[in-house]
Amino acid sequence: MWFKCLLYFGLTSLIGCEKSFTVVLDTTKSMLEEIVTIKVNLQSIVNMSGSDISNYILVPFNDPDVGTPIIVPTLPQFLTAVNAITVSGGQKCPENSLAGIEKALQISKPKSTIFMFTDAYAKDVSKLQSVETLCRSTRSQVMIFLSGFCSPELSPGVTDQVYYDVAKACSGSVLLLDTASLRQAFTFMKEVINETWTDIITYETFTENKQLTFSVDSFTKTWLLVVSGDNPRVDLTIPNTNQSVDKILDTRTTQVLRLSEPSAGEYTISVRCRNKTSATLYKRYELPLRFGFSTKTPRSMNETSTQPMPGRPNKILIDASQSKMKLEAIHLQVTNEVEKKVLELKENPSDLYLTEAFVGSDQEFRLWIKGYDLDTLKEIVVSSQSFVPQQVAVMDTTWIKPESQILDTEVKTIEFGFNATFACKVTGYPAPEVSWVNEEGETLPSETILLEVPSLYISYVTIENVTANSTIYCKSKNSEGDDSQSINFNVHRPYTFEVLQTPEDQTIEYGGEGKLFCQVSAYPVAETKWYHNDTIVTSSDEIQVDSETNALWIKNMTLNTYGEYKCELKNEVNEKTFTAFVNISGIEAPQVAVDTTNVVLKLGDWSYLECRIIKGKPSPMITWTFRSEDGYEFASLPDGVVADDGKLKIATAQPNHKGVYRCEASNVEGHHSADITVQLQYPPTITNGDQHTLTVKEEDDVVLPCKVDASPPATVRWEMSQDDVIISLDDRHRTDHRYTHRFKALWKDSGNYHCIAENSIGRAEKTITVNVLVAPYIEAPKEKTVLARTGGNLVLTCNVLFGNPVPSTKWEFIATDSSTKILLRGNSSSLLHLNNVSYKNEGSYLCIADNTVGNDSINIYVKIQ
């Protein structure tokens, strides 16, 4: 197992990067000899440390505390501070060495290299996590020179493992050096300081024998191998045996090997050792990639800036033309962040790659590239330098007259009909106004963007569908002046006859659309003609030829558009013909459905009857017909019912709307229908209600009609009343199925006859007054001779039992001498009073009843005693 750390620091020269030169020093008494060696050799290392050192830091630590750090800006001050170090204390082992490293990481500038010298193990192992976190956030590197150890008997359970953990987390190494060989540590320090290592592999510690392998690609310029342990022996197998490996350090405990300009390939390290041994591999490579930025998609590196524009998306162009590398993936990593954002990578011609990323203000970042070597096919993972966005706020800028440069310097030849894009770089301040103008002086649509703050701009113009030679001008001006540059371009147009598309057989659904394509790129321009079944096509509602593309558009597929189509392409130099057959599909017989087959309405209801088309192509036509409840044939719709395609509207339900409504769909494939029965519920009505009275004679046949219309059917009965009293009807009275009432008239049948119809909705009644004409009939007297005494009183009764019309009555007296006299006139029931009778009252008394039908009489003889 090994741990690989692709460095977050020092991969190539950083923009505006300042570092600290920091030494963490154990100042206990046991370090006396080591400190003397450090004082003698340190100056040579610091003198080589370079101009990027902004301050020098010394962090002394003792038992048990970390001393006050010494931070000075100059080298002489730093050397003075080191030379002033004295040793003291340190009776116990281990010591608080991690606290010293922690303090150094906290006060050093980011990306610094920290060197720690100690002869004891770490007691404050609990600070490991803090140290690891600081290394990740500051991206600083920690090198540990260990010149002693803690006795297991005096310090049980304490080991040097934490130092290896720190080295792994902080991209460093642990070098075991005794006091005699400590001066050689400074040789190693020179190697570390003088190189910017781009890849560091820290292997897991091991014991006894170990074989390690690593790959070297064509970009690797040098590598450095550090092996430290108990008497390690290193054997190296390299691809090119002619190369010489330098031994930088060779002691009993540590070996450092270096190879410059290594050959690409696989390297094998065989290590033999006794106890715990560590190995760290440092590699430096030079990335032969160029990076350019622009807020508009660039076509070449000339159209980019070396720094991104802040606060907006940037197009990133990567030039891999000088490398032998195939790019496969790209990630963006913001400084001080672990996460790497995946970017989409597009490969363009000429070994150019394009990606895009949003760049925040003051957001420093680097790009990680993954790919492989085209020669060895080995995987390569490399990083760019850190990129810092341009500074938008610029002070004291010099005002500059515009200077223009068209990036396409040579006369450009453009294929006929193609688009052409030109770019013009303009330098000027204040911001110049940039425009493109053609030969006619017309301003062309263009886009100008700021490429580099504050005064470098790039302007693009695209001329579409170029058909003629021309010259265009890039003009720029500001308050300081103006400038103009021009470029000529020519159009190349060869004689061509390239058929791009030909019609193909196809099947189009009935009523659908379809297109037949027949396209040619030809010069001179070719004419296109279409034929349908050998007849030239003219535009109609069903077929149309697109004037721009010459495609034949079948707008409405019917039986009329079925058949063979021929495309004829022809110009002065060539002629070709292509055919295709268009079939028709999707014709099907109609089918309709209704939601309900029976509808019940009440009188006056509003209703929609809907008939849905389930299928049918072409779209079926719907017709509605009606059959009345008692009819046999379907006919037109009744009044008050309106058809609207698949819907039937009954605005106000009436009795004549009862019946069956048929929805019938039809197309070229057939017919299909569905019926809806409409039932109407309404109260009874008696339609023959004009007859109100009927006069008959006795023994006449009486017929009383009652025509009832009702839904649901009504219950019908006849009743007879006389003087508002219901009279029961005897068996002579009959009512048939049509509700007609029949009987033979008798004297007692005069009265009001009521036809009564009832259902759940309502009630109707018709009254006919029957008048039976009857001749009068006088009840016979009980005695035909009545005896009376002189001077007495006598009452004679004349009781008319019936007669219609009401008969009139009179009493007539016939004396014994045959003389007559009318005594009294009255109604059907008449009493004759005779008071104080005498012999002159003796004679016949006649009661006569008379009406228009006839008369009747009785005779009573009164005898006086």
C-alpha positions in Angstrom: 0.0 0.0 0.0 1.2 3.5 -0.7 -0.3 6.9 -0.4 -0.1 9.3 -3.3 -0.4 13.0 -2.8 -0.7 15.2 -5.9 0.6 18.4 -4.4 -1.6 21.3 -3.6 1.4 23.6 -3.5 4.5 24.4 -5.5 3.5 22.6 -8.7 4.9 25.3 -10.9 5.7 28.9 -10.4 2.8 30.6 -8.6 1.6 34.1 -9.3 2.4 36.4 -6.5 3.4 33.6 -4.1 5.3 34.5 -0.9 6.6 31.8 1.5 8.2 31.5 4.9 11.5 29.8 5.6 10.7 28.0 8.9 12.8 25.9 11.3 11.3 24.1 14.2 14.2 23.3 16.6 14.4 21.1 19.7 16.5 23.1 22.2 16.9 20.4 25.0 20.4 19.6 26.2 20.5 16.4 24.3 20.5 18.4 21.1 23.7 20.3 21.8 25.8 18.7 19.0 23.0 18.9 16.5 22.4 22.6 17.1 26.1 23.3 16.6 25.9 21.5 13.2 22.8 23.4 12.3 24.4 26.8 13.1 27.4 25.9 10.9 25.5 24.7 7.9 22.2 26.6 7.9 23.5 29.8 6.3 24.4 28.0 3.0 20.9 26.7 2.7 19.2 30.0 3.4 21.3 31.8 0.9 19.9 29.5 -1.8 16.3 29.8 -0.7 15.3 32.2 -3.4 13.6 35.6 -3.7 10.1 34.2 -2.8 11.0 34.1 0.9 9.1 36.9 2.6 10.1 36.1 6.2 12.2 33.8 8.3 10.8 31.9 11.3 12.4 30.0 14.2 10.2 28.0 16.5 12.1 26.6 19.5 10.5 24.0 21.7 11.7 22.4 24.9 10.4 20.3 27.7 7.5 20.8 28.2 6.6 24.1 26.3 7.1 25.7 22.9 9.1 28.8 23.0 8.2 32.2 21.6 8.6 32.1 17.8 11.1 34.5 16.3 9.8 36.0 13.0 12.2 38.3 11.2 12.1 39.8 7.7 15.8 39.4 6.7 18.3 36.6 6.5 21.0 38.2 8.8 18.4 38.7 11.5 17.4 35.1 11.2 21.0 33.8 11.4 21.5 35.9 14.4 18.5 34.4 16.1 19.7 30.9 15.3 23.2 31.5 16.6 21.7 32.9 19.8 20.0 29.6 20.6 21.2 27.8 23.8 20.2 24.4 25.1 18.6 23.6 28.4 16.4 21.1 30.2 15.1 18.0 28.4 15.4 15.4 31.1 12.5 13.3 29.7 11.8 11.7 26.4 9.5 12.1 24.5 8.8 15.8 24.0 6.1 18.1 22.7 7.5 18.2 19.2 4.0 18.3 17.5 3.2 21.4 19.3 6.2 23.0 17.7 5.1 21.9 14.2 1.6 23.1 14.9 2.8 26.5 15.9 5.0 26.7 12.8 2.1 25.9 10.5 -0.1 28.5 12.2 2.4 31.4 11.8 4.1 30.5 8.5 2.7 31.7 5.2 0.9 29.2 3.0 2.9 26.9 0.8 6.0 27.1 3.0 8.5 24.4 3.7 9.0 23.6 7.4 12.1 21.8 8.7 12.1 20.2 12.1 15.2 19.0 14.0 14.8 16.7 17.0 16.3 13.7 18.7 13.2 12.6 20.6 9.8 11.1 19.8 6.6 13.0 20.1 4.7 13.0 23.4 1.7 15.2 22.2 0.3 12.7 19.7 -3.1 14.2 20.3 -2.1 17.1 18.1 -1.8 15.0 15.0 -5.3 15.8 13.7 -4.7 19.5 14.1 -1.3 19.3 12.3 -2.9 17.3 9.4 -5.7 19.9 9.1 -3.3 22.8 9.1 -1.2 21.1 6.3 -4.3 20.7 4.2 -5.4 24.3 4.7 -2.0 26.0 4.3 -0.6 23.5 1.8 2.7 23.7 3.6 5.3 20.9 3.6 7.0 19.4 6.7 10.4 17.7 6.7 11.5 15.9 9.9 15.1 15.2 10.7 15.2 12.7 13.6 18.7 12.2 15.1 17.7 10.1 18.2 15.1 7.9 19.8 13.4 7.3 23.1 14.3 4.1 25.1 11.4 1.7 25.2 12.3 0.9 28.8 12.1 4.5 29.9 9.3 5.6 27.6 7.1 2.5 27.1 4.5 2.7 24.3 6.0 5.7 22.6 7.1 5.3 19.0 8.1 7.4 16.0 5.0 6.4 14.0 3.4 9.8 14.5 6.3 11.5 12.6 5.5 9.3 9.6 1.9 10.2 9.8 2.8 13.9 9.8 5.1 13.4 6.8 2.4 11.6 4.8 -0.2 14.3 5.6 2.2 17.2 5.0 3.8 15.9 1.8 7.2 15.5 3.5 9.7 12.9 4.7 11.2 11.6 7.9 15.0 11.3 7.6 16.9 9.3 10.3 20.3 10.9 10.7 22.7 10.4 13.6 24.7 13.3 14.9 27.7 12.5 12.8 25.8 12.5 9.5 23.4 15.3 10.3 25.4 17.8 8.3 24.3 15.8 5.2 20.7 16.8 5.9 21.5 20.2 4.5 22.4 18.6 1.1 18.9 17.1 1.0 17.5 20.5 2.0 19.2 22.1 -1.0 17.5 19.6 -3.3 14.1 20.2 -1.8 14.4 24.0 -1.8 15.8 24.2 -5.3 13.1 22.2 -7.0 9.4 22.6 -7.3 8.1 19.1 -6.9 4.9 18.4 -8.8 4.2 14.9 -7.5 5.0 13.3 -4.2 4.3 9.7 -3.4 4.6 8.7 0.3 4.7 4.9 0.7 3.5 3.2 3.8 6.3 2.3 6.2 7.5 -1.3 6.0 10.0 -3.7 7.5 12.4 -6.3 6.0 12.4 -6.4 2.2 10.0 -4.3 0.0 9.7 -3.9 -3.8 8.2 -0.6 -5.0 7.4 0.5 -8.6 6.6 3.8 -10.1 6.0 5.2 -13.6 7.8 8.1 -15.3 6.1 9.9 -18.2 7.7 12.0 -20.9 6.9 15.2 -18.9 9.0 14.2 -15.9 12.2 16.2 -15.7 13.7 14.7 -12.5 12.8 12.5 -9.6 14.2 12.2 -6.0 13.8 9.0 -3.9 14.2 9.2 -0.1 14.6 5.9 1.8 15.2 6.1 5.6 15.4 3.3 8.2 17.7 0.9 9.9 20.6 0.2 7.5 18.5 0.3 4.3 19.9 -1.1 1.0 18.4 0.2 -2.2 18.6 -1.5 -5.6 17.1 0.4 -8.6 16.0 -1.0 -11.9 15.6 1.6 -14.6 14.4 1.4 -18.2 17.6 3.0 -19.6 20.7 1.5 -18.1 22.8 4.2 -19.7 21.5 6.8 -17.4 23.3 7.5 -14.1 21.5 7.8 -10.8 23.1 10.3 -8.4 23.4 9.5 -4.7 22.6 12.7 -2.9 22.7 11.1 0.6 24.2 7.8 1.6 24.4 7.1 5.3 23.7 4.1 7.5 20.1 5.2 8.0 19.2 7.2 5.0 19.7 7.1 1.2 18.6 9.8 -1.2 18.8 9.1 -5.0 18.2 11.5 -7.8 17.8 11.0 -11.6 17.6 14.0 -14.0 16.0 13.8 -17.4 14.7 10.2 -16.7 13.6 8.0 -19.5 9.9 7.3 -19.6 8.9 3.8 -18.4 8.5 1.7 -15.3 11.0 1.9 -12.4 11.5 -0.7 -9.7 12.9 -0.1 -6.3 14.0 -3.1 -4.1 14.7 -2.1 -0.5 16.3 -4.4 2.1 16.1 -3.2 5.7 16.0 -4.5 9.3 13.3 -2.5 11.0 10.8 0.2 10.1 11.7 2.0 6.9 10.0 4.8 5.0 10.2 5.7 1.4 9.1 8.9 -0.4 9.3 9.7 -4.1 9.5 13.3 -5.4 8.9 14.0 -9.1 9.0 17.2 -11.1 7.5 17.6 -14.5 7.1 20.4 -17.0 3.6 20.5 -18.4 3.8 21.3 -22.2 0.3 22.7 -22.2 -0.9 26.3 -22.7 -4.0 27.7 -21.1 -6.0 30.7 -22.4 -9.2 32.4 -21.0 -12.0 34.3 -22.6 -15.6 35.0 -21.9 -16.4 34.1 -25.5 -15.5 30.8 -27.1 -12.0 31.3 -28.6 -10.9 29.7 -31.8 -7.2 29.9 -31.1 -4.8 30.9 -28.3 -4.4 34.3 -29.9 -8.0 35.0 -28.9 -7.4 34.3 -25.2 -5.8 35.9 -22.1 -3.4 34.2 -19.7 -5.7 35.2 -16.8 -9.4 34.6 -16.4 -12.0 37.3 -16.2 -13.6 37.3 -12.6 -17.2 37.1 -11.7 -18.4 35.4 -14.9 -18.2 32.1 -16.9 -14.9 31.7 -18.7 -14.2 29.6 -21.7 -10.8 27.8 -21.2 -8.8 26.8 -24.2 -6.1 24.2 -23.7 -3.3 23.9 -26.3 -1.8 20.4 -26.2 -0.1 20.7 -29.6 3.4 20.8 -28.1 2.9 17.7 -26.1 2.4 14.0 -26.8 -0.6 13.8 -24.5 -4.2 12.9 -25.1 -6.5 14.7 -22.6 -9.4 12.7 -21.2 -10.7 14.7 -18.2 -10.3 18.0 -16.5 -11.1 19.2 -12.9 -11.0 22.6 -11.3 -9.7 23.0 -7.7 -10.1 26.3 -5.9 -7.2 27.2 -3.6 -7.7 26.0 0.0 -10.4 23.6 -1.0 -10.1 19.8 -1.3 -13.0 19.2 -3.6 -12.3 19.2 -7.4 -15.1 20.2 -9.7 -15.5 18.1 -12.8 -15.6 20.2 -16.0 -16.8 19.1 -19.4 -14.0 18.7 -21.9 -14.4 19.1 -25.6 -11.7 18.2 -28.1 -11.3 20.6 -31.0 -9.0 20.2 -34.1 -5.3 20.9 -33.9 -4.9 19.4 -30.4 -7.0 22.2 -28.8 -9.4 21.4 -25.9 -12.2 23.5 -24.7 -13.9 23.7 -21.3 -15.9 26.2 -19.3 -16.0 27.3 -15.7 -17.4 30.1 -13.6 -14.5 32.1 -12.0 -15.4 34.1 -8.9 -13.7 37.3 -7.9 -10.3 36.8 -6.3 -10.8 33.1 -6.6 -7.4 31.4 -7.2 -7.6 28.0 -8.7 -5.7 25.4 -10.7 -6.7 22.9 -13.4 -6.0 19.2 -13.0 -5.5 17.3 -16.3 -6.0 13.6 -16.7 -4.9 11.9 -19.9 -2.3 9.5 -21.2 1.1 9.6 -23.0 0.6 8.9 -26.7 3.9 7.0 -26.9 3.7 4.8 -23.8 -0.1 4.9 -23.3 0.6 5.5 -19.6 -1.9 7.4 -17.5 -0.9 11.0 -16.7 -2.4 13.2 -14.0 -1.0 16.7 -13.9 -1.8 20.1 -12.7 -1.6 23.6 -14.1 -0.1 26.5 -12.3 -2.4 28.5 -10.0 -4.5 31.0 -11.9 -5.5 34.3 -10.3 -8.4 36.3 -11.9 -7.6 39.6 -13.4 -7.9 42.6 -11.1 -10.9 44.6 -12.2 -10.1 47.7 -10.2 -7.2 49.4 -12.0 -5.7 52.7 -10.8 -3.7 55.4 -12.8 -4.3 53.8 -16.2 -2.6 55.7 -19.1 -5.0 56.8 -21.8 -4.1 55.1 -25.1 -5.1 55.8 -28.6 -6.7 52.6 -30.1 -4.5 50.2 -32.0 -6.2 47.4 -34.0 -4.9 44.1 -35.2 -7.0 41.7 -37.3 -5.9 38.2 -36.2 -6.5 36.7 -39.6 -3.6 38.5 -41.4 -3.7 36.7 -44.8 -6.3 36.9 -47.5 -8.9 34.3 -46.5 -10.6 32.0 -49.0 -14.1 31.0 -48.0 -16.2 28.3 -49.5 -19.3 29.6 -51.2 -22.3 29.7 -48.9 -20.3 29.2 -45.8 -20.2 31.5 -42.8 -16.9 33.3 -41.9 -15.9 34.7 -38.6 -13.1 37.3 -38.1 -11.5 38.6 -34.9 -9.9 41.9 -34.2 -7.8 42.7 -31.1 -8.0 46.4 -30.0 -5.8 48.0 -27.4 -7.1 51.4 -26.1 -8.1 53.3 -23.0 -10.8 54.6 -22.3 -12.8 51.7 -23.8 -12.8 52.1 -27.5 -15.9 51.8 -29.6 -15.3 49.0 -32.1 -17.3 48.3 -35.2 -17.0 46.3 -38.4 -17.8 47.9 -41.8 -18.2 46.4 -45.3 -17.1 47.9 -48.6 -20.5 49.7 -48.9 -20.0 51.4 -45.6 -22.6 49.3 -43.9 -22.0 48.5 -40.2 -22.1 44.7 -39.6 -23.4 43.0 -36.5 -20.5 42.3 -34.2 -19.6 41.5 -30.6 -16.8 43.1 -28.6 -15.6 41.9 -25.2 -13.0 42.9 -22.7 -10.1 40.4 -22.9 -7.6 41.8 -20.5 -8.2 44.6 -17.9 -8.0 47.5 -18.5 -7.4 48.1 -22.2 -7.3 44.9 -24.4 -10.5 44.1 -26.2 -11.4 41.5 -28.9 -14.2 42.0 -31.4 -15.9 39.3 -33.5 -17.9 39.6 -36.7 -19.6 36.8 -38.5 -20.6 37.1 -42.1 -23.2 34.5 -42.9 -23.7 32.8 -46.3 -20.7 34.3 -48.0 -21.3 34.5 -51.7 -18.9 37.1 -53.1 -15.4 38.4 -52.7 -15.2 41.4 -50.3 -13.2 43.5 -47.9 -14.2 44.4 -44.4 -12.8 46.9 -41.9 -12.2 46.8 -38.2 -12.6 50.3 -36.9 -12.0 51.6 -33.4 -12.1 55.0 -31.7 -12.0 56.6 -28.4 -11.3 60.1 -27.1 -7.6 59.7 -27.9 -8.1 58.9 -31.6 -9.1 56.1 -34.0 -7.7 53.2 -36.0 -8.8 51.0 -38.9 -7.5 47.7 -40.2 -8.9 45.7 -43.1 -8.9 42.1 -44.4 -9.8 40.8 -47.8 -11.5 37.5 -48.4 -12.3 35.5 -51.5 -15.1 33.0 -52.3 -14.4 29.7 -53.8 -17.3 28.1 -55.7 -16.6 25.1 -57.9 -19.0 23.4 -60.3 -20.9 20.9 -58.2 -23.8 18.5 -58.4 -23.9 16.8 -55.0 -27.2 15.0 -54.2 -27.7 15.5 -50.5 -31.1 13.8 -50.0 -33.2 11.6 -52.1 -36.9 10.6 -51.6 -37.5 7.3 -49.8 -40.5 5.0 -49.8 -42.8 5.6 -46.8 -46.2 4.9 -45.4 -48.2 7.9 -44.1 -51.2 7.5 -41.9 -54.5 8.8 -43.3 -55.0 12.4 -42.5 -51.3 12.7 -41.4 -48.4 14.6 -42.8 -45.3 13.5 -44.5 -42.3 14.9 -46.4 -40.3 13.7 -49.3 -36.8 15.2 -49.5 -34.9 15.7 -52.7 -31.9 18.1 -52.2 -28.9 18.9 -54.3 -26.0 21.2 -53.7 -25.2 22.3 -57.2 -23.5 25.1 -59.1 -25.0 26.3 -61.3 -28.2 26.1 -59.3 -30.3 23.0 -60.2 -34.0 23.2 -60.7 -36.2 20.7 -58.8 -39.5 19.3 -60.1 -41.9 16.9 -58.5 -44.3 14.5 -60.2 -47.1 12.5 -58.7 -48.2 9.5 -60.8 -46.4 11.1 -63.7 -48.3 14.4 -63.3 -46.4 17.5 -62.3 -47.2 18.6 -58.8 -48.9 21.9 -58.2 -49.6 23.3 -54.7 -53.0 22.4 -53.3 -54.7 21.9 -49.9 -53.2 18.4 -49.8 -49.7 18.8 -51.4 -47.2 21.6 -51.4 -43.6 22.1 -52.5 -41.4 24.1 -50.2 -39.9 26.9 -52.2 -36.8 27.1 -50.1 -35.9 23.4 -49.5 -37.8 21.9 -52.5 -39.1 19.3 -50.1 -42.5 17.9 -51.1 -45.0 18.3 -48.2 -48.0 16.0 -48.1 -50.1 18.1 -45.8 -53.2 15.8 -45.7 -52.7 12.2 -46.6 -55.8 10.9 -48.5 -56.4 8.4 -51.3 -55.8 11.3 -53.7 -52.2 11.6 -52.5 -51.3 7.9 -52.6 -49.0 6.7 -55.3 -45.6 7.2 -56.9 -43.6 10.4 -56.6 -40.7 11.4 -58.8 -38.1 14.1 -58.1 -36.3 15.6 -61.1 -33.0 17.5 -60.5 -31.5 19.4 -63.4 -29.1 22.1 -64.3 -27.0 23.0 -67.3 -24.4 20.2 -66.7 -26.3 17.4 -65.0 -29.7 15.8 -64.5 -30.9 13.1 -62.1 -34.2 11.5 -61.3 -35.3 9.7 -58.1 -38.6 8.0 -57.3 -40.4 6.9 -54.1 -43.7 5.3 -53.4 -46.0 6.6 -50.7 -48.4 4.2 -49.2 -51.4 5.0 -47.0 -52.3 3.5 -43.6 -54.6 4.1 -40.8 -57.9 3.8 -42.6 -60.5 2.2 -40.3 -64.2 1.9 -40.0 -65.9 4.2 -37.5 -67.1 3.2 -34.1 -69.1 5.4 -31.8 -70.2 5.0 -28.2 -72.7 6.8 -25.9 -72.4 7.2 -22.2 -76.0 6.0 -21.6 -78.6 4.4 -23.8 -81.6 5.6 -21.8 -82.3 9.1 -20.7 -85.2 10.2 -18.6 -86.2 13.8 -18.7 -88.9 15.9 -17.1 -91.0 18.3 -19.0 -89.0 21.5 -19.5 -85.6 19.9 -18.7 -82.4 20.9 -20.6 -80.1 18.1 -21.8 -77.1 17.3 -23.9 -76.9 13.9 -25.5 -73.3 13.0 -26.4 -72.0 10.6 -29.0 -68.2 9.9 -28.9 -66.1 8.7 -31.8 -64.1 5.7 -30.5 -62.2 5.2 -33.8 -62.4 5.9 -37.4 -60.1 7.2 -40.1 -60.7 9.3 -42.0 -62.6 11.3 -39.3 -66.2 10.1 -39.5 -69.1 12.4 -40.2 -71.9 12.2 -37.6 -75.6 12.5 -38.3 -78.5 12.4 -35.9 -82.0 11.0 -36.7 -85.1 10.5 -34.6 -87.9 7.8 -34.3 -90.9 8.8 -32.3 -92.2 6.5 -29.5 -94.9 5.0 -31.7 -93.1 5.4 -35.0 -91.4 2.8 -37.2 -88.8 4.8 -39.2 -86.1 7.2 -38.3 -86.5 10.7 -39.7 -85.5 14.3 -39.0 -85.1 15.6 -35.5 -88.2 17.1 -33.8 -88.6 20.8 -33.3 -86.7 22.1 -30.3 -83.8 19.6 -30.8 -80.6 20.8 -32.3 -77.6 18.6 -33.4 -74.0 19.9 -33.0 -71.8 17.2 -34.5 -71.3 14.7 -31.7 -73.8 16.4 -29.4 -77.5 16.8 -29.4 -79.1 19.7 -27.5 -82.6 19.5 -26.1 -83.2 23.0 -24.8 -86.7 22.5 -23.3 -88.0 18.9 -23.1 -91.5 18.5 -24.6 -93.7 15.5 -25.1 -92.9 15.3 -28.7 -89.2 14.7 -27.8 -89.9 11.2 -26.6 -88.4 8.5 -28.7 -85.1 7.1 -30.0 -82.2 9.3 -31.2 -79.7 7.6 -33.4 -76.1 8.8 -33.7 -74.6 7.5 -36.9 -70.9 7.9 -37.9 -69.7 7.2 -41.4 -66.6 7.4 -43.5 -65.1 5.7 -46.5 -64.7 2.4 -44.6 -68.3 2.1 -43.3 -70.9 3.1 -40.8 -71.6 2.6 -37.1 -74.5 3.8 -35.0 -75.6 4.0 -31.4 -79.1 4.7 -30.1 -80.3 6.8 -27.1 -83.8 6.4 -25.9 -85.3 9.5 -24.4 -88.2 9.0 -22.0 -90.1 12.1 -20.9 -91.9 12.3 -17.5 -94.8 14.8 -17.4 -98.1 15.1 -15.6 -101.3 13.8 -17.3 -103.1 15.9 -19.9 -106.6 15.3 -21.3 -106.5 16.4 -24.9 -110.2 16.1 -25.8 -111.4 18.6 -23.2 -113.6 20.7 -25.4 -116.9 18.9 -24.5 -118.3 20.1 -21.3 -122.1 19.1 -21.5 -124.1 16.3 -23.0 -127.9 16.1 -23.3 -129.4 12.7 -24.0 -132.7 11.0 -23.7 -133.5 8.1 -21.5 -132.4 4.8 -23.1 -129.9 6.7 -25.2 -126.3 5.2 -25.3 -124.0 7.7 -23.6 -120.3 7.9 -24.7 -117.9 10.0 -22.6 -114.4 10.1 -24.1 -111.2 10.9 -22.1 -108.0 10.9 -24.1 -105.1 10.9 -21.6 -101.4 11.6 -22.3 -99.0 11.0 -19.4 -95.5 9.7 -18.7 -95.3 7.5 -16.7 -98.7 6.2 -17.7 -101.5 7.7 -15.6 -104.1 5.8 -13.5 -107.5 6.9 -14.9 -111.0 6.6 -13.3 -114.5 8.1 -13.8 -116.6 9.6 -11.0 -120.2 11.1 -11.1 -121.5 13.7 -8.7 -124.9 15.3 -8.2 -125.1 18.5 -6.3 -121.4 17.9 -5.2 -122.2 14.5 -3.8 -120.3 11.6 -5.3 -122.8 9.0 -6.6 -121.7 5.4 -7.0 -121.9 4.1 -10.5 -123.7 0.8 -11.0 -122.9 -2.1 -13.3 -124.4 -0.4 -16.3 -121.3 1.9 -16.4 -118.3 0.7 -18.3 -114.8 2.2 -19.0 -112.7 0.8 -21.9 -108.9 0.7 -22.3 -109.0 4.1 -24.0 -110.7 5.5 -20.9 -114.0 6.1 -22.7 -117.0 5.8 -20.3 -120.2 4.2 -21.7 -123.7 3.6 -20.3 -127.4 3.5 -21.3 -129.1 6.6 -20.0 -131.7 6.4 -17.3 -133.7 9.1 -15.5 -131.3 9.0 -12.6 -128.0 9.4 -14.7 -128.0 13.2 -15.0 -125.0 14.8 -13.2 -121.3 15.8 -13.5 -119.1 13.0 -14.8 -115.4 13.4 -13.9 -112.5 11.8 -15.8 -109.5 11.8 -13.3 -105.9 10.9 -14.5 -103.0 10.7 -12.0 -99.3 9.7 -12.1 -96.2 10.4 -9.9 -95.8 13.8 -11.6 -99.2 15.2 -11.3 -103.0 15.1 -11.9 -105.5 16.1 -14.5 -109.3 16.1 -14.4 -112.0 16.6 -17.1 -115.7 17.2 -16.2 -118.7 16.5 -18.5 -122.2 17.4 -17.4 -124.7 14.8 -18.6 -128.4 15.9 -18.8 -130.8 13.0 -19.3 -134.2 14.2 -20.6 -137.2 12.3 -18.9 -140.9 12.8 -19.1 -142.7 13.6 -15.8 -144.0 10.7 -13.6 -146.4 11.4 -10.8 -146.6 9.0 -8.0 -150.1 7.2 -8.0 -152.4 8.4 -5.2 -153.0 6.0 -2.4 -156.8 6.4 -2.8 -158.5 7.5 -5.9 -161.7 8.6 -3.9 -161.4 10.7 -0.9 -164.4 11.3 1.5 -164.7 14.7 3.2 -167.2 16.2 5.6 -168.9 19.5 5.1 -167.0 22.2 6.8 -163.8 20.2 7.1 -160.4 20.7 5.6 -158.7 18.5 3.0 -155.2 18.2 1.5 -154.6 16.5 -1.8 -151.1 15.4 -2.7 -149.5 15.5 -6.2 -145.9 14.0 -5.9 -143.9 14.2 -9.2 -141.3 11.6 -8.7 -139.0 12.6 -11.7 -139.0 14.5 -14.8 -136.2 16.3 -16.7 -136.4 19.2 -17.4 -138.2 19.9 -14.1 -141.9 19.6 -15.0 -144.5 22.3 -14.2 -147.7 21.2 -12.3 -151.2 22.4 -12.1 -154.4 21.3 -10.4 -157.6 21.3 -12.4 -161.1 20.8 -10.9 -164.0 19.2 -12.8 -167.2 19.8 -11.0 -170.1 17.4 -11.0 -171.8 19.6 -13.7 -168.6 19.0 -15.9 -167.4 22.5 -15.5 -163.6 22.9 -15.1 -161.4 25.3 -13.3 -157.6 25.7 -12.8 -157.1 25.8 -9.1 -153.2 25.9 -8.6 -150.0 25.9 -10.5 -146.7 24.7 -9.0 -143.6 22.6 -9.3 -143.1 18.9 -9.4 -144.3 18.4 -5.9 -147.6 20.2 -5.3 -150.2 20.1 -2.5 -153.7 21.4 -2.9 -155.4 22.6 0.3 -159.2 22.6 0.5 -160.6 24.4 3.6 -164.2 24.4 4.9 -165.3 22.2 2.1 -169.0 22.0 1.0 -171.0 20.2 -1.6 -169.7 22.5 -4.2 -166.2 21.1 -3.7 -167.3 17.7 -4.7 -165.9 16.5 -8.1 -162.7 15.3 -9.8 -159.4 16.9 -9.1 -156.7 16.4 -11.8 -152.9 17.0 -11.1 -151.1 17.4 -14.4 -147.2 17.5 -14.7 -145.8 18.7 -17.9 -142.2 19.2 -19.4 -140.7 19.3 -22.9 -140.5 15.6 -23.0 -144.1 14.7 -22.0 -146.7 14.9 -19.3 -148.4 12.8 -16.6 -151.5 13.2 -14.5 -153.5 11.7 -11.6 -157.3 11.9 -10.8 -158.6 12.1 -7.3 -162.4 12.2 -6.7 -163.6 14.1 -3.6 -166.9 13.1 -2.2 -168.6 15.4 0.3 -170.7 13.9 3.1 
